[in-house]
Amino acid sequence: MLQGEGAGHVGLTGLTLDGGNIPLPQRRGLVHCAGGRDIRITDCAILASGGNGIWFEQVSGDVSDNIFTGIATTAVVSFDALGLIVSRNTILGTKRQRHRDFAHRC
């Protein structure tokens, strides 16, 4: 799990992040960031998360052109975004029938 609080100008590009289906705590993601500015996750593969793929709280930035595979809960969760673009992502092979691909609350 990659975690950051109050981070700024962080980019993940071209990485493969494999959670190994290890269960994650509630309200956590394989990538977890709270209070971040200009967080960019592009062209990554996020695999086998035992919870959410990405969990953001009060984050601005861009989540684009990623592939999410085998995510147990939700691919991308964002609460109280401060200017977040989520686009052109591919979500495959979700674990739960009632899986949500993207959850956002303003």
Biopython code that builds the backbone (N, CA, C, O; Angstrom):
import numpy as np
from Bio.PDB.StructureBuilder import StructureBuilder

atoms = [
    (1, "MET", "N", (0.844, -1.170, 0.000)),
    (1, "MET", "CA", (0.000, 0.000, 0.000)),
    (1, "MET", "C", (0.896, 1.242, 0.000)),
    (1, "MET", "O", (1.828, 1.345, 0.797)),
    (2, "LEU", "N", (0.603, 2.174, -0.898)),
    (2, "LEU", "CA", (1.273, 3.471, -0.921)),
    (2, "LEU", "C", (0.361, 4.472, -0.232)),
    (2, "LEU", "O", (-0.825, 4.561, -0.552)),
    (3, "GLN", "N", (0.910, 5.224, 0.713)),
    (3, "GLN", "CA", (0.083, 6.140, 1.494)),
    (3, "GLN", "C", (0.774, 7.483, 1.616)),
    (3, "GLN", "O", (1.990, 7.552, 1.792)),
    (4, "GLY", "N", (-0.017, 8.564, 1.521)),
    (4, "GLY", "CA", (0.521, 9.904, 1.712)),
    (4, "GLY", "C", (-0.527, 10.820, 2.306)),
    (4, "GLY", "O", (-1.715, 10.693, 2.010)),
    (5, "GLU", "N", (-0.088, 11.741, 3.142)),
    (5, "GLU", "CA", (-0.975, 12.761, 3.704)),
    (5, "GLU", "C", (-0.329, 14.118, 3.499)),
    (5, "GLU", "O", (0.831, 14.332, 3.853)),
    (6, "GLY", "N", (-1.105, 15.038, 2.916)),
    (6, "GLY", "CA", (-0.608, 16.381, 2.685)),
    (6, "GLY", "C", (0.460, 16.458, 1.609)),
    (6, "GLY", "O", (1.207, 17.434, 1.550)),
    (7, "ALA", "N", (0.543, 15.461, 0.772)),
    (7, "ALA", "CA", (1.565, 15.420, -0.280)),
    (7, "ALA", "C", (1.194, 16.374, -1.418)),
    (7, "ALA", "O", (0.016, 16.644, -1.652)),
    (8, "GLY", "N", (2.186, 16.871, -2.107)),
    (8, "GLY", "CA", (1.940, 17.745, -3.239)),
    (8, "GLY", "C", (2.863, 17.418, -4.399)),
    (8, "GLY", "O", (4.022, 17.048, -4.212)),
    (9, "HIS", "N", (2.319, 17.563, -5.608)),
    (9, "HIS", "CA", (3.081, 17.356, -6.842)),
    (9, "HIS", "C", (3.717, 15.969, -6.888)),
    (9, "HIS", "O", (4.918, 15.827, -7.118)),
    (10, "VAL", "N", (2.883, 14.949, -6.663)),
    (10, "VAL", "CA", (3.345, 13.562, -6.684)),
    (10, "VAL", "C", (2.787, 12.884, -7.921)),
    (10, "VAL", "O", (1.608, 13.044, -8.235)),
    (11, "GLY", "N", (3.612, 12.132, -8.622)),
    (11, "GLY", "CA", (3.159, 11.411, -9.796)),
    (11, "GLY", "C", (3.583, 9.957, -9.769)),
    (11, "GLY", "O", (4.722, 9.630, -9.434)),
    (12, "LEU", "N", (2.649, 9.090, -10.126)),
    (12, "LEU", "CA", (2.937, 7.672, -10.344)),
    (12, "LEU", "C", (2.631, 7.408, -11.807)),
    (12, "LEU", "O", (1.499, 7.610, -12.247)),
    (13, "THR", "N", (3.612, 6.965, -12.560)),
    (13, "THR", "CA", (3.431, 6.737, -13.985)),
    (13, "THR", "C", (4.099, 5.432, -14.383)),
    (13, "THR", "O", (5.259, 5.184, -14.051)),
    (14, "GLY", "N", (3.341, 4.593, -15.107)),
    (14, "GLY", "CA", (3.899, 3.376, -15.678)),
    (14, "GLY", "C", (4.239, 2.290, -14.671)),
    (14, "GLY", "O", (5.052, 1.414, -14.966)),
    (15, "LEU", "N", (3.632, 2.329, -13.485)),
    (15, "LEU", "CA", (3.908, 1.326, -12.459)),
    (15, "LEU", "C", (2.873, 0.215, -12.455)),
    (15, "LEU", "O", (1.735, 0.422, -12.876)),
    (16, "THR", "N", (3.262, -0.957, -11.985)),
    (16, "THR", "CA", (2.329, -2.034, -11.685)),
    (16, "THR", "C", (2.306, -2.194, -10.176)),
    (16, "THR", "O", (3.331, -2.480, -9.556)),
    (17, "LEU", "N", (1.125, -2.007, -9.587)),
    (17, "LEU", "CA", (0.936, -2.142, -8.142)),
    (17, "LEU", "C", (0.038, -3.342, -7.904)),
    (17, "LEU", "O", (-1.137, -3.316, -8.269)),
    (18, "ASP", "N", (0.570, -4.389, -7.300)),
    (18, "ASP", "CA", (-0.158, -5.634, -7.082)),
    (18, "ASP", "C", (-0.363, -5.829, -5.583)),
    (18, "ASP", "O", (0.596, -5.994, -4.829)),
    (19, "GLY", "N", (-1.628, -5.807, -5.162)),
    (19, "GLY", "CA", (-1.963, -5.951, -3.748)),
    (19, "GLY", "C", (-1.998, -7.377, -3.259)),
    (19, "GLY", "O", (-2.152, -7.607, -2.060)),
    (20, "GLY", "N", (-1.860, -8.349, -4.151)),
    (20, "GLY", "CA", (-1.835, -9.753, -3.756)),
    (20, "GLY", "C", (-3.104, -10.235, -3.067)),
    (20, "GLY", "O", (-3.076, -11.234, -2.349)),
    (21, "ASN", "N", (-4.216, -9.536, -3.279)),
    (21, "ASN", "CA", (-5.514, -9.864, -2.665)),
    (21, "ASN", "C", (-5.463, -9.869, -1.134)),
    (21, "ASN", "O", (-6.297, -10.504, -0.488)),
    (22, "ILE", "N", (-4.502, -9.175, -0.562)),
    (22, "ILE", "CA", (-4.418, -9.056, 0.899)),
    (22, "ILE", "C", (-5.489, -8.066, 1.351)),
    (22, "ILE", "O", (-5.533, -6.942, 0.851)),
    (23, "PRO", "N", (-6.356, -8.464, 2.291)),
    (23, "PRO", "CA", (-7.428, -7.564, 2.730)),
    (23, "PRO", "C", (-6.865, -6.241, 3.282)),
    (23, "PRO", "O", (-5.895, -6.228, 4.039)),
    (24, "LEU", "N", (-7.497, -5.142, 2.882)),
    (24, "LEU", "CA", (-7.122, -3.822, 3.367)),
    (24, "LEU", "C", (-8.124, -3.367, 4.426)),
    (24, "LEU", "O", (-9.270, -3.816, 4.429)),
    (25, "PRO", "N", (-7.700, -2.480, 5.319)),
    (25, "PRO", "CA", (-8.641, -1.934, 6.301)),
    (25, "PRO", "C", (-9.765, -1.154, 5.612)),
    (25, "PRO", "O", (-9.619, -0.733, 4.464)),
    (26, "GLN", "N", (-10.869, -0.967, 6.307)),
    (26, "GLN", "CA", (-11.970, -0.146, 5.804)),
    (26, "GLN", "C", (-11.454, 1.238, 5.445)),
    (26, "GLN", "O", (-10.541, 1.754, 6.090)),
    (27, "ARG", "N", (-12.035, 1.832, 4.422)),
    (27, "ARG", "CA", (-11.717, 3.196, 4.001)),
    (27, "ARG", "C", (-10.235, 3.377, 3.643)),
    (27, "ARG", "O", (-9.632, 4.411, 3.932)),
    (28, "ARG", "N", (-9.673, 2.358, 3.016)),
    (28, "ARG", "CA", (-8.291, 2.408, 2.553)),
    (28, "ARG", "C", (-8.229, 1.868, 1.129)),
    (28, "ARG", "O", (-9.092, 1.103, 0.700)),
    (29, "GLY", "N", (-7.192, 2.282, 0.408)),
    (29, "GLY", "CA", (-6.954, 1.774, -0.928)),
    (29, "GLY", "C", (-5.514, 1.337, -1.078)),
    (29, "GLY", "O", (-4.663, 1.664, -0.251)),
    (30, "LEU", "N", (-5.248, 0.601, -2.130)),
    (30, "LEU", "CA", (-3.874, 0.206, -2.423)),
    (30, "LEU", "C", (-3.009, 1.464, -2.583)),
    (30, "LEU", "O", (-1.848, 1.484, -2.175)),
    (31, "VAL", "N", (-3.587, 2.504, -3.178)),
    (31, "VAL", "CA", (-3.002, 3.843, -3.178)),
    (31, "VAL", "C", (-3.940, 4.703, -2.346)),
    (31, "VAL", "O", (-5.131, 4.788, -2.646)),
    (32, "HIS", "N", (-3.419, 5.338, -1.307)),
    (32, "HIS", "CA", (-4.241, 6.095, -0.364)),
    (32, "HIS", "C", (-3.618, 7.474, -0.147)),
    (32, "HIS", "O", (-2.441, 7.582, 0.198)),
    (33, "CYS", "N", (-4.407, 8.520, -0.350)),
    (33, "CYS", "CA", (-3.889, 9.870, -0.168)),
    (33, "CYS", "C", (-4.968, 10.756, 0.429)),
    (33, "CYS", "O", (-6.112, 10.747, -0.026)),
    (34, "ALA", "N", (-4.602, 11.517, 1.445)),
    (34, "ALA", "CA", (-5.499, 12.489, 2.070)),
    (34, "ALA", "C", (-4.827, 13.856, 2.032)),
    (34, "ALA", "O", (-3.652, 14.001, 2.369)),
    (35, "GLY", "N", (-5.593, 14.846, 1.616)),
    (35, "GLY", "CA", (-5.091, 16.215, 1.617)),
    (35, "GLY", "C", (-3.973, 16.468, 0.629)),
    (35, "GLY", "O", (-3.081, 17.270, 0.908)),
    (36, "GLY", "N", (-3.993, 15.815, -0.505)),
    (36, "GLY", "CA", (-2.925, 15.969, -1.495)),
    (36, "GLY", "C", (-3.288, 16.946, -2.597)),
    (36, "GLY", "O", (-4.460, 17.090, -2.945)),
    (37, "ARG", "N", (-2.292, 17.613, -3.144)),
    (37, "ARG", "CA", (-2.483, 18.552, -4.244)),
    (37, "ARG", "C", (-1.666, 18.096, -5.449)),
    (37, "ARG", "O", (-0.506, 17.705, -5.323)),
    (38, "ASP", "N", (-2.297, 18.154, -6.609)),
    (38, "ASP", "CA", (-1.650, 17.785, -7.866)),
    (38, "ASP", "C", (-1.079, 16.361, -7.800)),
    (38, "ASP", "O", (0.098, 16.133, -8.076)),
    (39, "ILE", "N", (-1.938, 15.424, -7.431)),
    (39, "ILE", "CA", (-1.581, 14.002, -7.394)),
    (39, "ILE", "C", (-1.958, 13.408, -8.748)),
    (39, "ILE", "O", (-3.114, 13.500, -9.163)),
    (40, "ARG", "N", (-1.004, 12.806, -9.432)),
    (40, "ARG", "CA", (-1.243, 12.282, -10.779)),
    (40, "ARG", "C", (-0.880, 10.800, -10.823)),
    (40, "ARG", "O", (0.244, 10.402, -10.517)),
    (41, "ILE", "N", (-1.878, 9.994, -11.218)),
    (41, "ILE", "CA", (-1.656, 8.563, -11.393)),
    (41, "ILE", "C", (-2.061, 8.250, -12.833)),
    (41, "ILE", "O", (-3.241, 8.297, -13.181)),
    (42, "THR", "N", (-1.073, 7.932, -13.657)),
    (42, "THR", "CA", (-1.329, 7.709, -15.078)),
    (42, "THR", "C", (-0.570, 6.479, -15.578)),
    (42, "THR", "O", (0.534, 6.169, -15.129)),
    (43, "ASP", "N", (-1.210, 5.797, -16.524)),
    (43, "ASP", "CA", (-0.598, 4.650, -17.202)),
    (43, "ASP", "C", (-0.098, 3.584, -16.241)),
    (43, "ASP", "O", (0.946, 2.976, -16.479)),
    (44, "CYS", "N", (-0.828, 3.351, -15.161)),
    (44, "CYS", "CA", (-0.454, 2.330, -14.180)),
    (44, "CYS", "C", (-1.408, 1.135, -14.259)),
    (44, "CYS", "O", (-2.526, 1.254, -14.759)),
    (45, "ALA", "N", (-0.956, -0.003, -13.764)),
    (45, "ALA", "CA", (-1.810, -1.173, -13.582)),
    (45, "ALA", "C", (-1.965, -1.375, -12.080)),
    (45, "ALA", "O", (-0.979, -1.532, -11.361)),
    (46, "ILE", "N", (-3.197, -1.370, -11.619)),
    (46, "ILE", "CA", (-3.482, -1.568, -10.198)),
    (46, "ILE", "C", (-4.241, -2.883, -10.100)),
    (46, "ILE", "O", (-5.370, -2.996, -10.578)),
    (47, "LEU", "N", (-3.610, -3.882, -9.473)),
    (47, "LEU", "CA", (-4.083, -5.257, -9.526)),
    (47, "LEU", "C", (-4.361, -5.822, -8.141)),
    (47, "LEU", "O", (-3.700, -5.460, -7.167)),
    (48, "ALA", "N", (-5.334, -6.703, -8.063)),
    (48, "ALA", "CA", (-5.565, -7.581, -6.914)),
    (48, "ALA", "C", (-5.580, -6.852, -5.570)),
    (48, "ALA", "O", (-4.987, -7.310, -4.594)),
    (49, "SER", "N", (-6.267, -5.714, -5.539)),
    (49, "SER", "CA", (-6.400, -5.009, -4.264)),
    (49, "SER", "C", (-7.435, -5.731, -3.408)),
    (49, "SER", "O", (-8.520, -6.064, -3.885)),
    (50, "GLY", "N", (-7.102, -5.967, -2.164)),
    (50, "GLY", "CA", (-8.030, -6.596, -1.234)),
    (50, "GLY", "C", (-9.029, -5.622, -0.644)),
    (50, "GLY", "O", (-9.721, -5.947, 0.320)),
    (51, "GLY", "N", (-9.109, -4.441, -1.209)),
    (51, "GLY", "CA", (-10.065, -3.397, -0.807)),
    (51, "GLY", "C", (-10.313, -2.512, -2.010)),
    (51, "GLY", "O", (-10.695, -2.998, -3.075)),
    (52, "ASN", "N", (-10.100, -1.220, -1.848)),
    (52, "ASN", "CA", (-10.247, -0.270, -2.946)),
    (52, "ASN", "C", (-8.931, -0.155, -3.705)),
    (52, "ASN", "O", (-7.861, -0.430, -3.161)),
    (53, "GLY", "N", (-9.023, 0.252, -4.959)),
    (53, "GLY", "CA", (-7.812, 0.477, -5.735)),
    (53, "GLY", "C", (-7.136, 1.773, -5.315)),
    (53, "GLY", "O", (-5.979, 1.771, -4.895)),
    (54, "ILE", "N", (-7.867, 2.886, -5.429)),
    (54, "ILE", "CA", (-7.379, 4.205, -5.034)),
    (54, "ILE", "C", (-8.393, 4.817, -4.086)),
    (54, "ILE", "O", (-9.596, 4.763, -4.340)),
    (55, "TRP", "N", (-7.913, 5.400, -2.994)),
    (55, "TRP", "CA", (-8.777, 6.109, -2.036)),
    (55, "TRP", "C", (-8.194, 7.504, -1.843)),
    (55, "TRP", "O", (-7.059, 7.659, -1.393)),
    (56, "PHE", "N", (-8.998, 8.529, -2.193)),
    (56, "PHE", "CA", (-8.588, 9.918, -2.058)),
    (56, "PHE", "C", (-9.543, 10.653, -1.133)),
    (56, "PHE", "O", (-10.752, 10.428, -1.173)),
    (57, "GLU", "N", (-9.006, 11.523, -0.309)),
    (57, "GLU", "CA", (-9.801, 12.461, 0.488)),
    (57, "GLU", "C", (-9.174, 13.841, 0.339)),
    (57, "GLU", "O", (-7.998, 14.035, 0.647)),
    (58, "GLN", "N", (-9.970, 14.800, -0.137)),
    (58, "GLN", "CA", (-9.525, 16.184, -0.339)),
    (58, "GLN", "C", (-8.265, 16.249, -1.197)),
    (58, "GLN", "O", (-7.245, 16.805, -0.790)),
    (59, "VAL", "N", (-8.359, 15.674, -2.381)),
    (59, "VAL", "CA", (-7.221, 15.587, -3.298)),
    (59, "VAL", "C", (-7.562, 16.278, -4.604)),
    (59, "VAL", "O", (-8.699, 16.205, -5.071)),
    (60, "SER", "N", (-6.585, 16.948, -5.193)),
    (60, "SER", "CA", (-6.703, 17.455, -6.556)),
    (60, "SER", "C", (-5.682, 16.720, -7.417)),
    (60, "SER", "O", (-4.642, 16.277, -6.930)),
    (61, "GLY", "N", (-6.000, 16.599, -8.708)),
    (61, "GLY", "CA", (-5.055, 15.950, -9.607)),
    (61, "GLY", "C", (-5.728, 15.221, -10.738)),
    (61, "GLY", "O", (-6.763, 15.658, -11.241)),
    (62, "ASP", "N", (-5.140, 14.102, -11.146)),
    (62, "ASP", "CA", (-5.558, 13.399, -12.349)),
    (62, "ASP", "C", (-5.322, 11.897, -12.183)),
    (62, "ASP", "O", (-4.232, 11.470, -11.802)),
    (63, "VAL", "N", (-6.350, 11.108, -12.471)),
    (63, "VAL", "CA", (-6.249, 9.643, -12.503)),
    (63, "VAL", "C", (-6.708, 9.225, -13.899)),
    (63, "VAL", "O", (-7.907, 9.195, -14.177)),
    (64, "SER", "N", (-5.755, 8.904, -14.776)),
    (64, "SER", "CA", (-6.085, 8.666, -16.182)),
    (64, "SER", "C", (-5.290, 7.513, -16.779)),
    (64, "SER", "O", (-4.142, 7.258, -16.413)),
    (65, "ASP", "N", (-5.944, 6.823, -17.714)),
    (65, "ASP", "CA", (-5.301, 5.800, -18.543)),
    (65, "ASP", "C", (-4.696, 4.654, -17.734)),
    (65, "ASP", "O", (-3.658, 4.107, -18.104)),
    (66, "ASN", "N", (-5.346, 4.300, -16.640)),
    (66, "ASN", "CA", (-4.902, 3.190, -15.797)),
    (66, "ASN", "C", (-5.754, 1.950, -16.073)),
    (66, "ASN", "O", (-6.844, 2.047, -16.636)),
    (67, "ILE", "N", (-5.249, 0.800, -15.674)),
    (67, "ILE", "CA", (-6.002, -0.450, -15.751)),
    (67, "ILE", "C", (-6.151, -0.991, -14.333)),
    (67, "ILE", "O", (-5.161, -1.206, -13.634)),
    (68, "PHE", "N", (-7.397, -1.207, -13.918)),
    (68, "PHE", "CA", (-7.708, -1.788, -12.618)),
    (68, "PHE", "C", (-8.215, -3.205, -12.851)),
    (68, "PHE", "O", (-9.167, -3.401, -13.606)),
    (69, "THR", "N", (-7.598, -4.191, -12.219)),
    (69, "THR", "CA", (-7.985, -5.583, -12.403)),
    (69, "THR", "C", (-8.094, -6.272, -11.052)),
    (69, "THR", "O", (-7.198, -6.150, -10.217)),
    (70, "GLY", "N", (-9.190, -6.997, -10.832)),
    (70, "GLY", "CA", (-9.356, -7.786, -9.613)),
    (70, "GLY", "C", (-9.464, -6.962, -8.353)),
    (70, "GLY", "O", (-8.930, -7.351, -7.314)),
    (71, "ILE", "N", (-10.142, -5.832, -8.420)),
    (71, "ILE", "CA", (-10.317, -4.964, -7.254)),
    (71, "ILE", "C", (-11.493, -5.491, -6.429)),
    (71, "ILE", "O", (-12.571, -5.738, -6.970)),
    (72, "ALA", "N", (-11.284, -5.664, -5.121)),
    (72, "ALA", "CA", (-12.310, -6.270, -4.264)),
    (72, "ALA", "C", (-13.503, -5.358, -4.027)),
    (72, "ALA", "O", (-14.628, -5.848, -3.924)),
    (73, "THR", "N", (-13.300, -4.062, -3.937)),
    (73, "THR", "CA", (-14.399, -3.160, -3.579)),
    (73, "THR", "C", (-14.680, -2.168, -4.696)),
    (73, "THR", "O", (-15.544, -2.425, -5.534)),
    (74, "THR", "N", (-13.975, -1.044, -4.732)),
    (74, "THR", "CA", (-14.211, 0.019, -5.710)),
    (74, "THR", "C", (-12.877, 0.440, -6.314)),
    (74, "THR", "O", (-11.877, 0.549, -5.603)),
    (75, "ALA", "N", (-12.860, 0.676, -7.611)),
    (75, "ALA", "CA", (-11.603, 1.035, -8.276)),
    (75, "ALA", "C", (-11.065, 2.375, -7.776)),
    (75, "ALA", "O", (-9.904, 2.464, -7.376)),
    (76, "VAL", "N", (-11.903, 3.423, -7.795)),
    (76, "VAL", "CA", (-11.470, 4.761, -7.381)),
    (76, "VAL", "C", (-12.528, 5.351, -6.465)),
    (76, "VAL", "O", (-13.702, 5.427, -6.826)),
    (77, "VAL", "N", (-12.107, 5.770, -5.275)),
    (77, "VAL", "CA", (-12.989, 6.443, -4.327)),
    (77, "VAL", "C", (-12.409, 7.831, -4.069)),
    (77, "VAL", "O", (-11.212, 7.973, -3.823)),
    (78, "SER", "N", (-13.269, 8.859, -4.128)),
    (78, "SER", "CA", (-12.825, 10.219, -3.854)),
    (78, "SER", "C", (-13.869, 10.920, -2.994)),
    (78, "SER", "O", (-15.050, 10.957, -3.341)),
    (79, "PHE", "N", (-13.424, 11.476, -1.870)),
    (79, "PHE", "CA", (-14.284, 12.279, -1.003)),
    (79, "PHE", "C", (-13.754, 13.711, -0.984)),
    (79, "PHE", "O", (-12.558, 13.947, -0.816)),
    (80, "ASP", "N", (-14.678, 14.662, -1.161)),
    (80, "ASP", "CA", (-14.361, 16.089, -1.046)),
    (80, "ASP", "C", (-13.205, 16.508, -1.950)),
    (80, "ASP", "O", (-12.277, 17.189, -1.515)),
    (81, "ALA", "N", (-13.275, 16.091, -3.212)),
    (81, "ALA", "CA", (-12.218, 16.414, -4.179)),
    (81, "ALA", "C", (-12.084, 17.925, -4.355)),
    (81, "ALA", "O", (-13.051, 18.672, -4.205)),
    (82, "LEU", "N", (-10.881, 18.352, -4.671)),
    (82, "LEU", "CA", (-10.582, 19.770, -4.851)),
    (82, "LEU", "C", (-10.163, 20.061, -6.284)),
    (82, "LEU", "O", (-9.340, 20.943, -6.528)),
    (83, "GLY", "N", (-10.728, 19.321, -7.229)),
    (83, "GLY", "CA", (-10.369, 19.451, -8.635)),
    (83, "GLY", "C", (-9.673, 18.193, -9.104)),
    (83, "GLY", "O", (-8.459, 18.180, -9.308)),
    (84, "LEU", "N", (-10.442, 17.140, -9.274)),
    (84, "LEU", "CA", (-9.887, 15.835, -9.632)),
    (84, "LEU", "C", (-10.463, 15.385, -10.966)),
    (84, "LEU", "O", (-11.680, 15.371, -11.153)),
    (85, "ILE", "N", (-9.588, 15.020, -11.888)),
    (85, "ILE", "CA", (-9.992, 14.458, -13.179)),
    (85, "ILE", "C", (-9.813, 12.946, -13.098)),
    (85, "ILE", "O", (-8.735, 12.461, -12.753)),
    (86, "VAL", "N", (-10.870, 12.202, -13.417)),
    (86, "VAL", "CA", (-10.808, 10.743, -13.494)),
    (86, "VAL", "C", (-11.312, 10.383, -14.879)),
    (86, "VAL", "O", (-12.495, 10.552, -15.176)),
    (87, "SER", "N", (-10.407, 9.881, -15.739)),
    (87, "SER", "CA", (-10.818, 9.640, -17.125)),
    (87, "SER", "C", (-10.008, 8.508, -17.764)),
    (87, "SER", "O", (-8.881, 8.214, -17.366)),
    (88, "ARG", "N", (-10.628, 7.891, -18.767)),
    (88, "ARG", "CA", (-10.001, 6.892, -19.632)),
    (88, "ARG", "C", (-9.360, 5.737, -18.876)),
    (88, "ARG", "O", (-8.321, 5.230, -19.299)),
    (89, "ASN", "N", (-9.952, 5.317, -17.778)),
    (89, "ASN", "CA", (-9.461, 4.163, -17.032)),
    (89, "ASN", "C", (-10.227, 2.917, -17.461)),
    (89, "ASN", "O", (-11.379, 3.010, -17.885)),
    (90, "THR", "N", (-9.596, 1.762, -17.355)),
    (90, "THR", "CA", (-10.221, 0.484, -17.689)),
    (90, "THR", "C", (-10.323, -0.347, -16.426)),
    (90, "THR", "O", (-9.359, -0.483, -15.674)),
    (91, "ILE", "N", (-11.521, -0.909, -16.201)),
    (91, "ILE", "CA", (-11.758, -1.705, -14.993)),
    (91, "ILE", "C", (-12.217, -3.089, -15.437)),
    (91, "ILE", "O", (-13.220, -3.228, -16.136)),
    (92, "LEU", "N", (-11.458, -4.126, -15.016)),
    (92, "LEU", "CA", (-11.716, -5.503, -15.441)),
    (92, "LEU", "C", (-11.775, -6.445, -14.244)),
    (92, "LEU", "O", (-11.121, -6.205, -13.229)),
    (93, "GLY", "N", (-12.553, -7.512, -14.362)),
    (93, "GLY", "CA", (-12.527, -8.616, -13.414)),
    (93, "GLY", "C", (-12.733, -8.240, -11.966)),
    (93, "GLY", "O", (-11.942, -8.622, -11.102)),
    (94, "THR", "N", (-13.792, -7.492, -11.692)),
    (94, "THR", "CA", (-14.053, -7.109, -10.313)),
    (94, "THR", "C", (-14.499, -8.304, -9.490)),
    (94, "THR", "O", (-15.031, -9.273, -10.034)),
    (95, "LYS", "N", (-14.286, -8.241, -8.188)),
    (95, "LYS", "CA", (-14.552, -9.374, -7.302)),
    (95, "LYS", "C", (-16.020, -9.488, -6.889)),
    (95, "LYS", "O", (-16.527, -10.596, -6.712)),
    (96, "ARG", "N", (-16.704, -8.358, -6.734)),
    (96, "ARG", "CA", (-18.077, -8.385, -6.222)),
    (96, "ARG", "C", (-19.071, -8.074, -7.332)),
    (96, "ARG", "O", (-18.820, -7.234, -8.196)),
    (97, "GLN", "N", (-20.197, -8.765, -7.292)),
    (97, "GLN", "CA", (-21.246, -8.555, -8.292)),
    (97, "GLN", "C", (-21.738, -7.109, -8.292)),
    (97, "GLN", "O", (-22.003, -6.546, -9.354)),
    (98, "ARG", "N", (-21.860, -6.514, -7.125)),
    (98, "ARG", "CA", (-22.412, -5.171, -7.021)),
    (98, "ARG", "C", (-21.309, -4.130, -6.927)),
    (98, "ARG", "O", (-21.460, -3.111, -6.253)),
    (99, "HIS", "N", (-20.232, -4.384, -7.586)),
    (99, "HIS", "CA", (-19.051, -3.517, -7.578)),
    (99, "HIS", "C", (-19.359, -2.151, -8.179)),
    (99, "HIS", "O", (-20.060, -2.047, -9.186)),
    (100, "ARG", "N", (-18.833, -1.115, -7.556)),
    (100, "ARG", "CA", (-18.911, 0.226, -8.121)),
    (100, "ARG", "C", (-17.544, 0.576, -8.696)),
    (100, "ARG", "O", (-16.513, 0.323, -8.073)),
    (101, "ASP", "N", (-17.549, 1.156, -9.880)),
    (101, "ASP", "CA", (-16.293, 1.493, -10.532)),
    (101, "ASP", "C", (-15.686, 2.778, -9.977)),
    (101, "ASP", "O", (-14.465, 2.895, -9.869)),
    (102, "PHE", "N", (-16.531, 3.734, -9.629)),
    (102, "PHE", "CA", (-16.053, 5.025, -9.169)),
    (102, "PHE", "C", (-17.056, 5.578, -8.181)),
    (102, "PHE", "O", (-18.258, 5.593, -8.447)),
    (103, "ALA", "N", (-16.570, 6.028, -7.053)),
    (103, "ALA", "CA", (-17.419, 6.666, -6.056)),
    (103, "ALA", "C", (-16.864, 8.029, -5.740)),
    (103, "ALA", "O", (-15.668, 8.179, -5.492)),
    (104, "HIS", "N", (-17.737, 9.035, -5.749)),
    (104, "HIS", "CA", (-17.285, 10.403, -5.499)),
    (104, "HIS", "C", (-18.326, 11.117, -4.659)),
    (104, "HIS", "O", (-19.525, 11.019, -4.919)),
    (105, "ARG", "N", (-17.862, 11.826, -3.663)),
    (105, "ARG", "CA", (-18.767, 12.639, -2.856)),
    (105, "ARG", "C", (-18.156, 14.042, -2.745)),
    (105, "ARG", "O", (-16.985, 14.199, -2.399)),
    (106, "CYS", "N", (-18.963, 15.041, -3.042)),
    (106, "CYS", "CA", (-18.498, 16.443, -2.916)),
    (106, "CYS", "C", (-18.844, 16.968, -1.549)),
    (106, "CYS", "O", (-18.545, 18.120, -1.235)),
]
sb = StructureBuilder()
sb.init_structure("model")
sb.init_model(0)
sb.init_chain("A")
sb.init_seg("    ")
for serial, (resi, resn, name, xyz) in enumerate(atoms, 1):
    if name == "N":
        sb.init_residue(resn, " ", resi, " ")
    sb.init_atom(name, np.array(xyz, "f"), 0.0, 1.0, " ", f" {name:<3s}", serial, name[0])
structure = sb.get_structure()
